[in-house]
Amino acid sequence: MSGERHYIVIEKQSNKAAKVSISLAIIGFVLSLIPILGWILLPVWIMAILFGIVGLFNSYRRGLAISGILIGLFTFMYKALILQAIFGG
């Protein structure tokens, strides 16, 4: 025995941008169902989409990033259609 020691390094992978994206998207969607909050939450949807795009560059948990982007876009489209239905001609 030569006295060498071998260490195993376990690196914990995470995609924080994807987690933030899906969290903001879900919170934005649920709160957008309240009529008073409506378009006030527009920055939350935009941040969910942007964090989702950043999360796509990481190879770990890309599904959360894609889900955050899709929910953010869906919420924006939903609110735009509601707005058009109310004020559209």
Gaussian input, Z-matrix of N, CA and C with variables (Angstrom, degrees):
# hf/3-21g

backbone

0 1
 N
 C     1     B1
 C     2     B2     1     A1
 N     3     B3     2     A2     1     D1
 C     4     B4     3     A3     2     D2
 C     5     B5     4     A4     3     D3
 N     6     B6     5     A5     4     D4
 C     7     B7     6     A6     5     D5
 C     8     B8     7     A7     6     D6
 N     9     B9     8     A8     7     D7
 C    10    B10     9     A9     8     D8
 C    11    B11    10    A10     9     D9
 N    12    B12    11    A11    10    D10
 C    13    B13    12    A12    11    D11
 C    14    B14    13    A13    12    D12
 N    15    B15    14    A14    13    D13
 C    16    B16    15    A15    14    D14
 C    17    B17    16    A16    15    D15
 N    18    B18    17    A17    16    D16
 C    19    B19    18    A18    17    D17
 C    20    B20    19    A19    18    D18
 N    21    B21    20    A20    19    D19
 C    22    B22    21    A21    20    D20
 C    23    B23    22    A22    21    D21
 N    24    B24    23    A23    22    D22
 C    25    B25    24    A24    23    D23
 C    26    B26    25    A25    24    D24
 N    27    B27    26    A26    25    D25
 C    28    B28    27    A27    26    D26
 C    29    B29    28    A28    27    D27
 N    30    B30    29    A29    28    D28
 C    31    B31    30    A30    29    D29
 C    32    B32    31    A31    30    D30
 N    33    B33    32    A32    31    D31
 C    34    B34    33    A33    32    D32
 C    35    B35    34    A34    33    D33
 N    36    B36    35    A35    34    D34
 C    37    B37    36    A36    35    D35
 C    38    B38    37    A37    36    D36
 N    39    B39    38    A38    37    D37
 C    40    B40    39    A39    38    D38
 C    41    B41    40    A40    39    D39
 N    42    B42    41    A41    40    D40
 C    43    B43    42    A42    41    D41
 C    44    B44    43    A43    42    D42
 N    45    B45    44    A44    43    D43
 C    46    B46    45    A45    44    D44
 C    47    B47    46    A46    45    D45
 N    48    B48    47    A47    46    D46
 C    49    B49    48    A48    47    D47
 C    50    B50    49    A49    48    D48
 N    51    B51    50    A50    49    D49
 C    52    B52    51    A51    50    D50
 C    53    B53    52    A52    51    D51
 N    54    B54    53    A53    52    D52
 C    55    B55    54    A54    53    D53
 C    56    B56    55    A55    54    D54
 N    57    B57    56    A56    55    D55
 C    58    B58    57    A57    56    D56
 C    59    B59    58    A58    57    D57
 N    60    B60    59    A59    58    D58
 C    61    B61    60    A60    59    D59
 C    62    B62    61    A61    60    D60
 N    63    B63    62    A62    61    D61
 C    64    B64    63    A63    62    D62
 C    65    B65    64    A64    63    D63
 N    66    B66    65    A65    64    D64
 C    67    B67    66    A66    65    D65
 C    68    B68    67    A67    66    D66
 N    69    B69    68    A68    67    D67
 C    70    B70    69    A69    68    D68
 C    71    B71    70    A70    69    D69
 N    72    B72    71    A71    70    D70
 C    73    B73    72    A72    71    D71
 C    74    B74    73    A73    72    D72
 N    75    B75    74    A74    73    D73
 C    76    B76    75    A75    74    D74
 C    77    B77    76    A76    75    D75
 N    78    B78    77    A77    76    D76
 C    79    B79    78    A78    77    D77
 C    80    B80    79    A79    78    D78
 N    81    B81    80    A80    79    D79
 C    82    B82    81    A81    80    D80
 C    83    B83    82    A82    81    D81
 N    84    B84    83    A83    82    D82
 C    85    B85    84    A84    83    D83
 C    86    B86    85    A85    84    D84
 N    87    B87    86    A86    85    D85
 C    88    B88    87    A87    86    D86
 C    89    B89    88    A88    87    D87
 N    90    B90    89    A89    88    D88
 C    91    B91    90    A90    89    D89
 C    92    B92    91    A91    90    D90
 N    93    B93    92    A92    91    D91
 C    94    B94    93    A93    92    D92
 C    95    B95    94    A94    93    D93
 N    96    B96    95    A95    94    D94
 C    97    B97    96    A96    95    D95
 C    98    B98    97    A97    96    D96
 N    99    B99    98    A98    97    D97
 C   100   B100    99    A99    98    D98
 C   101   B101   100   A100    99    D99
 N   102   B102   101   A101   100   D100
 C   103   B103   102   A102   101   D101
 C   104   B104   103   A103   102   D102
 N   105   B105   104   A104   103   D103
 C   106   B106   105   A105   104   D104
 C   107   B107   106   A106   105   D105
 N   108   B108   107   A107   106   D106
 C   109   B109   108   A108   107   D107
 C   110   B110   109   A109   108   D108
 N   111   B111   110   A110   109   D109
 C   112   B112   111   A111   110   D110
 C   113   B113   112   A112   111   D111
 N   114   B114   113   A113   112   D112
 C   115   B115   114   A114   113   D113
 C   116   B116   115   A115   114   D114
 N   117   B117   116   A116   115   D115
 C   118   B118   117   A117   116   D116
 C   119   B119   118   A118   117   D117
 N   120   B120   119   A119   118   D118
 C   121   B121   120   A120   119   D119
 C   122   B122   121   A121   120   D120
 N   123   B123   122   A122   121   D121
 C   124   B124   123   A123   122   D122
 C   125   B125   124   A124   123   D123
 N   126   B126   125   A125   124   D124
 C   127   B127   126   A126   125   D125
 C   128   B128   127   A127   126   D126
 N   129   B129   128   A128   127   D127
 C   130   B130   129   A129   128   D128
 C   131   B131   130   A130   129   D129
 N   132   B132   131   A131   130   D130
 C   133   B133   132   A132   131   D131
 C   134   B134   133   A133   132   D132
 N   135   B135   134   A134   133   D133
 C   136   B136   135   A135   134   D134
 C   137   B137   136   A136   135   D135
 N   138   B138   137   A137   136   D136
 C   139   B139   138   A138   137   D137
 C   140   B140   139   A139   138   D138
 N   141   B141   140   A140   139   D139
 C   142   B142   141   A141   140   D140
 C   143   B143   142   A142   141   D141
 N   144   B144   143   A143   142   D142
 C   145   B145   144   A144   143   D143
 C   146   B146   145   A145   144   D144
 N   147   B147   146   A146   145   D145
 C   148   B148   147   A147   146   D146
 C   149   B149   148   A148   147   D147
 N   150   B150   149   A149   148   D148
 C   151   B151   150   A150   149   D149
 C   152   B152   151   A151   150   D150
 N   153   B153   152   A152   151   D151
 C   154   B154   153   A153   152   D152
 C   155   B155   154   A154   153   D153
 N   156   B156   155   A155   154   D154
 C   157   B157   156   A156   155   D155
 C   158   B158   157   A157   156   D156
 N   159   B159   158   A158   157   D157
 C   160   B160   159   A159   158   D158
 C   161   B161   160   A160   159   D159
 N   162   B162   161   A161   160   D160
 C   163   B163   162   A162   161   D161
 C   164   B164   163   A163   162   D162
 N   165   B165   164   A164   163   D163
 C   166   B166   165   A165   164   D164
 C   167   B167   166   A166   165   D165
 N   168   B168   167   A167   166   D166
 C   169   B169   168   A168   167   D167
 C   170   B170   169   A169   168   D168
 N   171   B171   170   A170   169   D169
 C   172   B172   171   A171   170   D170
 C   173   B173   172   A172   171   D171
 N   174   B174   173   A173   172   D172
 C   175   B175   174   A174   173   D173
 C   176   B176   175   A175   174   D174
 N   177   B177   176   A176   175   D175
 C   178   B178   177   A177   176   D176
 C   179   B179   178   A178   177   D177
 N   180   B180   179   A179   178   D178
 C   181   B181   180   A180   179   D179
 C   182   B182   181   A181   180   D180
 N   183   B183   182   A182   181   D181
 C   184   B184   183   A183   182   D182
 C   185   B185   184   A184   183   D183
 N   186   B186   185   A185   184   D184
 C   187   B187   186   A186   185   D185
 C   188   B188   187   A187   186   D186
 N   189   B189   188   A188   187   D187
 C   190   B190   189   A189   188   D188
 C   191   B191   190   A190   189   D189
 N   192   B192   191   A191   190   D190
 C   193   B193   192   A192   191   D191
 C   194   B194   193   A193   192   D192
 N   195   B195   194   A194   193   D193
 C   196   B196   195   A195   194   D194
 C   197   B197   196   A196   195   D195
 N   198   B198   197   A197   196   D196
 C   199   B199   198   A198   197   D197
 C   200   B200   199   A199   198   D198
 N   201   B201   200   A200   199   D199
 C   202   B202   201   A201   200   D200
 C   203   B203   202   A202   201   D201
 N   204   B204   203   A203   202   D202
 C   205   B205   204   A204   203   D203
 C   206   B206   205   A205   204   D204
 N   207   B207   206   A206   205   D205
 C   208   B208   207   A207   206   D206
 C   209   B209   208   A208   207   D207
 N   210   B210   209   A209   208   D208
 C   211   B211   210   A210   209   D209
 C   212   B212   211   A211   210   D210
 N   213   B213   212   A212   211   D211
 C   214   B214   213   A213   212   D212
 C   215   B215   214   A214   213   D213
 N   216   B216   215   A215   214   D214
 C   217   B217   216   A216   215   D215
 C   218   B218   217   A217   216   D216
 N   219   B219   218   A218   217   D217
 C   220   B220   219   A219   218   D218
 C   221   B221   220   A220   219   D219
 N   222   B222   221   A221   220   D220
 C   223   B223   222   A222   221   D221
 C   224   B224   223   A223   222   D222
 N   225   B225   224   A224   223   D223
 C   226   B226   225   A225   224   D224
 C   227   B227   226   A226   225   D225
 N   228   B228   227   A227   226   D226
 C   229   B229   228   A228   227   D227
 C   230   B230   229   A229   228   D228
 N   231   B231   230   A230   229   D229
 C   232   B232   231   A231   230   D230
 C   233   B233   232   A232   231   D231
 N   234   B234   233   A233   232   D232
 C   235   B235   234   A234   233   D233
 C   236   B236   235   A235   234   D234
 N   237   B237   236   A236   235   D235
 C   238   B238   237   A237   236   D236
 C   239   B239   238   A238   237   D237
 N   240   B240   239   A239   238   D238
 C   241   B241   240   A240   239   D239
 C   242   B242   241   A241   240   D240
 N   243   B243   242   A242   241   D241
 C   244   B244   243   A243   242   D242
 C   245   B245   244   A244   243   D243
 N   246   B246   245   A245   244   D244
 C   247   B247   246   A246   245   D245
 C   248   B248   247   A247   246   D246
 N   249   B249   248   A248   247   D247
 C   250   B250   249   A249   248   D248
 C   251   B251   250   A250   249   D249
 N   252   B252   251   A251   250   D250
 C   253   B253   252   A252   251   D251
 C   254   B254   253   A253   252   D252
 N   255   B255   254   A254   253   D253
 C   256   B256   255   A255   254   D254
 C   257   B257   256   A256   255   D255
 N   258   B258   257   A257   256   D256
 C   259   B259   258   A258   257   D257
 C   260   B260   259   A259   258   D258
 N   261   B261   260   A260   259   D259
 C   262   B262   261   A261   260   D260
 C   263   B263   262   A262   261   D261
 N   264   B264   263   A263   262   D262
 C   265   B265   264   A264   263   D263
 C   266   B266   265   A265   264   D264

   B1=1.4433
   B2=1.5187
   B3=1.2974
   B4=1.4519
   B5=1.5206
   B6=1.2887
   B7=1.4545
   B8=1.5269
   B9=1.3254
   B10=1.4692
   B11=1.5211
   B12=1.2802
   B13=1.4555
   B14=1.5188
   B15=1.2994
   B16=1.4531
   B17=1.5223
   B18=1.2874
   B19=1.4523
   B20=1.5215
   B21=1.2994
   B22=1.4527
   B23=1.5298
   B24=1.3040
   B25=1.4585
   B26=1.5248
   B27=1.3039
   B28=1.4572
   B29=1.5199
   B30=1.3060
   B31=1.4554
   B32=1.5254
   B33=1.2950
   B34=1.4575
   B35=1.5268
   B36=1.3294
   B37=1.4540
   B38=1.5134
   B39=1.3093
   B40=1.4580
   B41=1.5191
   B42=1.2756
   B43=1.4562
   B44=1.5211
   B45=1.3306
   B46=1.4645
   B47=1.5187
   B48=1.3222
   B49=1.4667
   B50=1.5289
   B51=1.3280
   B52=1.4677
   B53=1.5273
   B54=1.3237
   B55=1.4620
   B56=1.5247
   B57=1.3414
   B58=1.4598
   B59=1.5268
   B60=1.3311
   B61=1.4596
   B62=1.5213
   B63=1.3116
   B64=1.4687
   B65=1.5299
   B66=1.3204
   B67=1.4646
   B68=1.5253
   B69=1.3339
   B70=1.4623
   B71=1.5199
   B72=1.3259
   B73=1.4609
   B74=1.5236
   B75=1.3149
   B76=1.4720
   B77=1.5264
   B78=1.3230
   B79=1.4666
   B80=1.5262
   B81=1.3342
   B82=1.4618
   B83=1.5132
   B84=1.3349
   B85=1.4664
   B86=1.5215
   B87=1.3177
   B88=1.4645
   B89=1.5292
   B90=1.3350
   B91=1.4593
   B92=1.5268
   B93=1.3276
   B94=1.4639
   B95=1.5218
   B96=1.3188
   B97=1.4585
   B98=1.5275
   B99=1.3340
   B100=1.4669
   B101=1.5224
   B102=1.3209
   B103=1.4699
   B104=1.5251
   B105=1.2961
   B106=1.4651
   B107=1.5338
   B108=1.3274
   B109=1.4633
   B110=1.5250
   B111=1.3282
   B112=1.4542
   B113=1.5133
   B114=1.3314
   B115=1.4643
   B116=1.5155
   B117=1.3212
   B118=1.4663
   B119=1.5237
   B120=1.3220
   B121=1.4602
   B122=1.5263
   B123=1.3220
   B124=1.4590
   B125=1.5321
   B126=1.3427
   B127=1.4756
   B128=1.5324
   B129=1.3199
   B130=1.4688
   B131=1.5210
   B132=1.3304
   B133=1.4673
   B134=1.5160
   B135=1.3278
   B136=1.4739
   B137=1.5243
   B138=1.3432
   B139=1.4665
   B140=1.5201
   B141=1.3282
   B142=1.4656
   B143=1.5189
   B144=1.3299
   B145=1.4653
   B146=1.5266
   B147=1.3281
   B148=1.4699
   B149=1.5298
   B150=1.3286
   B151=1.4657
   B152=1.5238
   B153=1.3209
   B154=1.4596
   B155=1.5166
   B156=1.3330
   B157=1.4693
   B158=1.5216
   B159=1.3279
   B160=1.4705
   B161=1.5252
   B162=1.3248
   B163=1.4666
   B164=1.5158
   B165=1.3329
   B166=1.4681
   B167=1.5257
   B168=1.3155
   B169=1.4597
   B170=1.5271
   B171=1.3274
   B172=1.4551
   B173=1.5227
   B174=1.2975
   B175=1.4676
   B176=1.5351
   B177=1.3107
   B178=1.4633
   B179=1.5263
   B180=1.3065
   B181=1.4649
   B182=1.5247
   B183=1.3029
   B184=1.4579
   B185=1.5165
   B186=1.3215
   B187=1.4567
   B188=1.5237
   B189=1.3328
   B190=1.4570
   B191=1.5215
   B192=1.3215
   B193=1.4613
   B194=1.5257
   B195=1.3120
   B196=1.4632
   B197=1.5211
   B198=1.3168
   B199=1.4706
   B200=1.5219
   B201=1.3258
   B202=1.4604
   B203=1.5196
   B204=1.3302
   B205=1.4631
   B206=1.5294
   B207=1.3181
   B208=1.4630
   B209=1.5251
   B210=1.3202
   B211=1.4636
   B212=1.5254
   B213=1.3378
   B214=1.4638
   B215=1.5168
   B216=1.3311
   B217=1.4638
   B218=1.5315
   B219=1.3321
   B220=1.4588
   B221=1.5262
   B222=1.3244
   B223=1.4576
   B224=1.5195
   B225=1.3184
   B226=1.4576
   B227=1.5286
   B228=1.3276
   B229=1.4635
   B230=1.5422
   B231=1.3098
   B232=1.4661
   B233=1.5237
   B234=1.3294
   B235=1.4553
   B236=1.5253
   B237=1.3324
   B238=1.4663
   B239=1.5306
   B240=1.3133
   B241=1.4615
   B242=1.5266
   B243=1.3169
   B244=1.4633
   B245=1.5229
   B246=1.3296
   B247=1.4535
   B248=1.5229
   B249=1.3233
   B250=1.4551
   B251=1.5221
   B252=1.3184
   B253=1.4683
   B254=1.5170
   B255=1.3345
   B256=1.4675
   B257=1.5282
   B258=1.3393
   B259=1.4580
   B260=1.5219
   B261=1.3327
   B262=1.4577
   B263=1.5270
   B264=1.2971
   B265=1.4597
   B266=1.4782
   A1=108.62
   A2=113.61
   A3=118.59
   A4=112.20
   A5=118.23
   A6=121.15
   A7=113.62
   A8=116.42
   A9=118.71
   A10=109.66
   A11=114.24
   A12=119.26
   A13=108.29
   A14=114.10
   A15=120.19
   A16=108.21
   A17=115.04
   A18=120.41
   A19=109.53
   A20=113.87
   A21=120.00
   A22=107.09
   A23=115.10
   A24=120.57
   A25=108.04
   A26=115.37
   A27=120.81
   A28=107.15
   A29=114.85
   A30=120.15
   A31=108.87
   A32=115.36
   A33=120.18
   A34=108.33
   A35=115.39
   A36=119.96
   A37=110.17
   A38=114.66
   A39=119.22
   A40=108.89
   A41=115.48
   A42=122.18
   A43=106.07
   A44=115.24
   A45=120.39
   A46=111.63
   A47=117.21
   A48=119.93
   A49=110.55
   A50=116.87
   A51=120.30
   A52=110.98
   A53=116.92
   A54=120.36
   A55=111.21
   A56=116.20
   A57=120.15
   A58=109.82
   A59=116.56
   A60=121.30
   A61=111.60
   A62=117.07
   A63=119.69
   A64=110.48
   A65=117.27
   A66=120.19
   A67=110.99
   A68=116.31
   A69=119.77
   A70=111.65
   A71=116.52
   A72=120.04
   A73=111.22
   A74=117.22
   A75=120.30
   A76=110.57
   A77=116.76
   A78=119.88
   A79=110.36
   A80=116.19
   A81=120.00
   A82=112.87
   A83=116.57
   A84=119.84
   A85=111.61
   A86=116.48
   A87=119.87
   A88=110.54
   A89=116.70
   A90=119.03
   A91=112.38
   A92=117.63
   A93=119.31
   A94=111.76
   A95=117.75
   A96=121.08
   A97=111.73
   A98=116.36
   A99=121.33
   A100=107.21
   A101=118.53
   A102=120.52
   A103=114.99
   A104=118.89
   A105=121.01
   A106=111.08
   A107=117.75
   A108=120.71
   A109=113.14
   A110=116.95
   A111=124.58
   A112=117.77
   A113=116.01
   A114=121.83
   A115=113.50
   A116=117.93
   A117=120.01
   A118=109.94
   A119=117.33
   A120=122.03
   A121=113.68
   A122=118.28
   A123=121.46
   A124=112.36
   A125=120.36
   A126=118.95
   A127=113.37
   A128=117.54
   A129=120.72
   A130=109.69
   A131=117.70
   A132=121.10
   A133=110.44
   A134=116.58
   A135=120.16
   A136=110.43
   A137=117.07
   A138=119.60
   A139=110.98
   A140=118.07
   A141=120.84
   A142=110.26
   A143=116.68
   A144=120.45
   A145=110.64
   A146=117.34
   A147=120.24
   A148=112.03
   A149=117.29
   A150=119.56
   A151=110.73
   A152=117.34
   A153=120.52
   A154=111.84
   A155=116.30
   A156=120.01
   A157=110.42
   A158=116.60
   A159=120.01
   A160=110.20
   A161=116.88
   A162=121.64
   A163=113.49
   A164=117.56
   A165=120.59
   A166=112.24
   A167=117.19
   A168=120.28
   A169=112.52
   A170=117.05
   A171=121.41
   A172=108.21
   A173=117.24
   A174=119.76
   A175=112.58
   A176=118.04
   A177=121.72
   A178=109.70
   A179=117.50
   A180=125.21
   A181=112.41
   A182=116.08
   A183=120.77
   A184=111.18
   A185=117.32
   A186=120.95
   A187=112.11
   A188=116.94
   A189=119.98
   A190=110.68
   A191=116.19
   A192=120.51
   A193=110.74
   A194=116.58
   A195=120.61
   A196=110.42
   A197=116.90
   A198=120.51
   A199=111.37
   A200=117.06
   A201=120.81
   A202=111.81
   A203=116.40
   A204=120.82
   A205=110.23
   A206=116.39
   A207=119.87
   A208=112.87
   A209=117.52
   A210=120.25
   A211=110.25
   A212=117.20
   A213=120.22
   A214=112.08
   A215=117.29
   A216=120.88
   A217=111.69
   A218=116.21
   A219=120.22
   A220=110.81
   A221=116.94
   A222=120.64
   A223=110.49
   A224=116.51
   A225=120.38
   A226=110.86
   A227=116.74
   A228=120.81
   A229=110.77
   A230=116.32
   A231=121.72
   A232=110.50
   A233=116.70
   A234=120.55
   A235=110.95
   A236=118.07
   A237=121.04
   A238=110.42
   A239=117.26
   A240=120.36
   A241=111.62
   A242=116.86
   A243=120.72
   A244=109.67
   A245=116.95
   A246=121.41
   A247=111.09
   A248=116.73
   A249=120.40
   A250=110.81
   A251=117.60
   A252=120.50
   A253=110.71
   A254=116.39
   A255=119.45
   A256=111.07
   A257=116.78
   A258=120.51
   A259=114.09
   A260=117.74
   A261=120.92
   A262=112.78
   A263=112.76
   A264=116.82
   A265=114.11
   D1=131.37
   D2=-177.21
   D3=-94.70
   D4=-4.04
   D5=178.14
   D6=83.80
   D7=12.85
   D8=178.71
   D9=-75.48
   D10=143.38
   D11=176.30
   D12=-116.51
   D13=137.94
   D14=178.64
   D15=-113.77
   D16=132.89
   D17=-179.86
   D18=-116.08
   D19=141.61
   D20=175.23
   D21=-104.25
   D22=123.05
   D23=179.37
   D24=-103.61
   D25=121.24
   D26=178.59
   D27=-104.58
   D28=117.51
   D29=-179.57
   D30=-98.58
   D31=122.24
   D32=-179.03
   D33=-84.51
   D34=119.75
   D35=-179.48
   D36=-87.95
   D37=143.42
   D38=174.42
   D39=-151.96
   D40=156.52
   D41=176.63
   D42=-127.74
   D43=83.76
   D44=-174.88
   D45=-64.73
   D46=-34.97
   D47=179.93
   D48=-62.95
   D49=-39.04
   D50=178.47
   D51=-67.55
   D52=-39.47
   D53=178.50
   D54=-64.81
   D55=-41.67
   D56=178.04
   D57=-65.70
   D58=-39.70
   D59=-179.57
   D60=-60.93
   D61=-49.93
   D62=-177.99
   D63=-67.75
   D64=-35.63
   D65=178.67
   D66=-64.87
   D67=-48.73
   D68=179.31
   D69=-63.36
   D70=-38.43
   D71=-179.37
   D72=-64.66
   D73=-44.06
   D74=-179.66
   D75=-67.78
   D76=-44.96
   D77=178.52
   D78=-62.12
   D79=-44.05
   D80=178.82
   D81=-62.27
   D82=-40.65
   D83=179.59
   D84=-66.72
   D85=-47.77
   D86=-177.26
   D87=-63.72
   D88=-43.88
   D89=-179.09
   D90=-73.93
   D91=-21.66
   D92=178.55
   D93=-72.98
   D94=-14.81
   D95=176.83
   D96=-73.87
   D97=-16.32
   D98=175.79
   D99=-82.13
   D100=120.50
   D101=-172.46
   D102=-58.27
   D103=-36.04
   D104=-176.43
   D105=-68.29
   D106=-35.57
   D107=-175.95
   D108=-78.01
   D109=-28.40
   D110=177.26
   D111=10.45
   D112=-108.03
   D113=-173.56
   D114=-79.74
   D115=-4.69
   D116=176.21
   D117=-64.69
   D118=-26.63
   D119=-178.16
   D120=-87.01
   D121=9.44
   D122=179.09
   D123=-53.50
   D124=-43.30
   D125=177.47
   D126=-60.94
   D127=-31.27
   D128=179.11
   D129=-67.01
   D130=-42.13
   D131=179.14
   D132=-66.04
   D133=-41.88
   D134=179.45
   D135=-64.02
   D136=-42.02
   D137=178.31
   D138=-65.19
   D139=-36.45
   D140=177.72
   D141=-62.52
   D142=-42.33
   D143=179.29
   D144=-67.16
   D145=-43.35
   D146=-178.95
   D147=-66.62
   D148=-43.29
   D149=176.98
   D150=-64.73
   D151=-33.52
   D152=176.20
   D153=-64.48
   D154=-40.89
   D155=177.75
   D156=-64.51
   D157=-42.08
   D158=176.99
   D159=-63.46
   D160=-39.82
   D161=179.83
   D162=-66.25
   D163=-22.18
   D164=178.39
   D165=-68.24
   D166=-25.58
   D167=-178.85
   D168=-74.24
   D169=-15.13
   D170=175.58
   D171=-92.00
   D172=138.82
   D173=-175.41
   D174=-82.14
   D175=-7.57
   D176=-176.74
   D177=-100.18
   D178=129.59
   D179=177.81
   D180=56.66
   D181=50.69
   D182=178.14
   D183=-71.08
   D184=-22.74
   D185=179.31
   D186=-62.28
   D187=-36.99
   D188=177.34
   D189=-65.42
   D190=-39.46
   D191=178.91
   D192=-64.72
   D193=-44.04
   D194=179.06
   D195=-64.82
   D196=-40.82
   D197=177.99
   D198=-63.37
   D199=-41.49
   D200=177.94
   D201=-61.63
   D202=-41.89
   D203=178.22
   D204=-64.17
   D205=-46.97
   D206=-177.23
   D207=-65.90
   D208=-40.86
   D209=178.55
   D210=-67.39
   D211=-40.38
   D212=177.04
   D213=-62.36
   D214=-43.85
   D215=177.82
   D216=-66.97
   D217=-40.80
   D218=178.47
   D219=-61.13
   D220=-43.32
   D221=-179.68
   D222=-63.59
   D223=-41.81
   D224=178.49
   D225=-62.72
   D226=-45.43
   D227=-179.95
   D228=-65.62
   D229=-40.71
   D230=178.58
   D231=-58.95
   D232=-48.11
   D233=-179.31
   D234=-67.90
   D235=-35.48
   D236=177.98
   D237=-65.77
   D238=-40.88
   D239=178.39
   D240=-67.42
   D241=-39.09
   D242=176.69
   D243=-63.21
   D244=-43.08
   D245=179.39
   D246=-63.43
   D247=-41.18
   D248=178.63
   D249=-67.98
   D250=-37.47
   D251=179.28
   D252=-65.22
   D253=-34.54
   D254=-179.15
   D255=-76.44
   D256=-48.29
   D257=-173.21
   D258=-106.42
   D259=-4.83
   D260=-176.24
   D261=-71.53
   D262=167.15
   D263=-177.69
   D264=-118.82

